[in-house]
Amino acid sequence: MSAELHYESLDGIARRLKARELSAVEATRTILDRIDRLDGQLKSYARVTPERALSNAAERDADSAAGVSRGPLHGVPIAVKDLCNTAGIVTAAGMSIYARHVPDKDATVVTRLKAAGAVILGKLQMTEGAYGVHHPTIVPPVNPWNAAYWTGVSSSGSGVATAAGLCFASLGSDTGGSIRFPSTMNGLTGLKPTWGRVSRAGVFPLAESLDHVGPMCRSALDAALVLGVIAGADPDDPTAVQRPVSDYAAAAGSGVKGKRLGVPTNLVGMDSDAQRALDGARTVLRDAGAIPVEVTLPELDEAALKWLSLCGVEAALAHEVTFPSRRAEYGAEFAGLIDLGRSLSALDLARLQLLRARVAGEIERTLSGIDLLLMPVMGVAAPSLAAMKAAGRSPETVAARLRYTAPLDMSGHPTLTLPGGMTGDGVPVGFQIVGHAFDEAGILAAGHAYQRATDWHLERPPL
């Protein structure tokens, strides 16, 4: 067995399992052994379920022996963010209040992963309630590339585990950037689908109208495979749209020839590493056949700032049973967000909804003359923990970090984050490709074209 099995792509491991070159038990045991060896340092898992995982892997091997395949993820070890309900396993959503919360039903996305044959390894660590800071009782996950650097929020455990070879793919969620930031900081390919493309039933909310659930993987092709499994209408979630699910993996090879690629001319707050990644992506996609078109982005700073209030009021609604009655069990940062939401008037909320409609319309107008939009994830390519601490978490500072992410949660457009370089400190740099609503196939094809021409997604942390 290859010593680098843990860094195999999801697509590669699925093909090896299908060919019976490898058993699901072997693959699962390899990853569990690596978790035992490394996660005491990396802190990416909230809880691991080894007995259940090995039992499920043995069942998948029995299926294979009988000539039965459950789907494209048959026997593949995967992990999910700890806000996805898992029957019989604690789902705490990064909160002390829910430390003993054991759901009796899986989230729809977990049900669909299992139905496609995936082996669930456990639950991945996250920030409190999926907001910006970990609960004071939780030790945050550690960046496997350089421990002095940020891991991103709130799907930090998903980013660390997938990058470090502690699962072959993971699920994250994105309300203001929480698939995209940890994907960038950990060198992953992360997909925020169109709002409504993936069911949120059984997923603990931060702000329901902003929350997106999506895959965090090592390649665009892997993300396409996972999206094809978890997407689709759901009777348990009326906001999950009634649209057919494409064969995203099959469409990934369609390329970008003739696609109009929007390249913004008015970016602000960019450092040299982030700009270099964006410029490199433009060149690679142009050489693959895309047609660069200069575009002007709408003003995004006000939207990013007001996102805090919009998120806060929906978080207040999600936590009305336990807040403020159990306020002492909340961390100060998350409690402050909920306080902000509870302080808003009906007029404030109406203003927020009008701003959101305007921002969504402006983004849609920007996309109207193009097929794809090239964007940074954050102007600073890879902030250190020291720099984050020094900058603080004032509303203005947080909004500056969210400038290129939160407005796309407000509009609901799909985005694909890709690794596109390394800093001098050996930390990954990323960028994102934005698509039209429900054109996940288009942005995944663009990502796959980029990754066929580059090898940044093949870089691995020094573990």
Secondary structure, 3 states (H helix, E strand, C coil): CCCCHHHCCHHHHHHHHHCCCCCHHHHHHHHHHHHHHHHHHHCCEEEECHHHHHHHHHHHHHHHHCCCCCCCCCCCEEEEECCECECCECCCCCCCCCCCCCCCCCCHHHHHHHHCCCEEEEEECCCHHHCCCCCCCCCCCCCCCCCCECCCCCCHHHHHHHHCCCCCCEEEEECCCCCHHHHHHHCCEEEECCCCCECCCCECCCCCCCCEEEEEECCHHHHHHHHHHHECCECCECCCCCCCCCCHHHHHHHCCCCCEEEEECCCCCCCHHHHHHHHHHHHHHHHCCCEEEEECCCCCHHHHHHHHHHHHHHHHHHCCCCCCCCHHHCCHHHHHHHHHHHHCCHHHHHHHHHHHHHHHHHHHHHHCCCCEEEEECCCCCCCEHHHHHHHCCCHHHHHHHCCCCHHHHHHCCCEEEEEEEECCCCCEEEEEEEECCCCHHHHHHHHHHHHHHCCHHHCCCCC
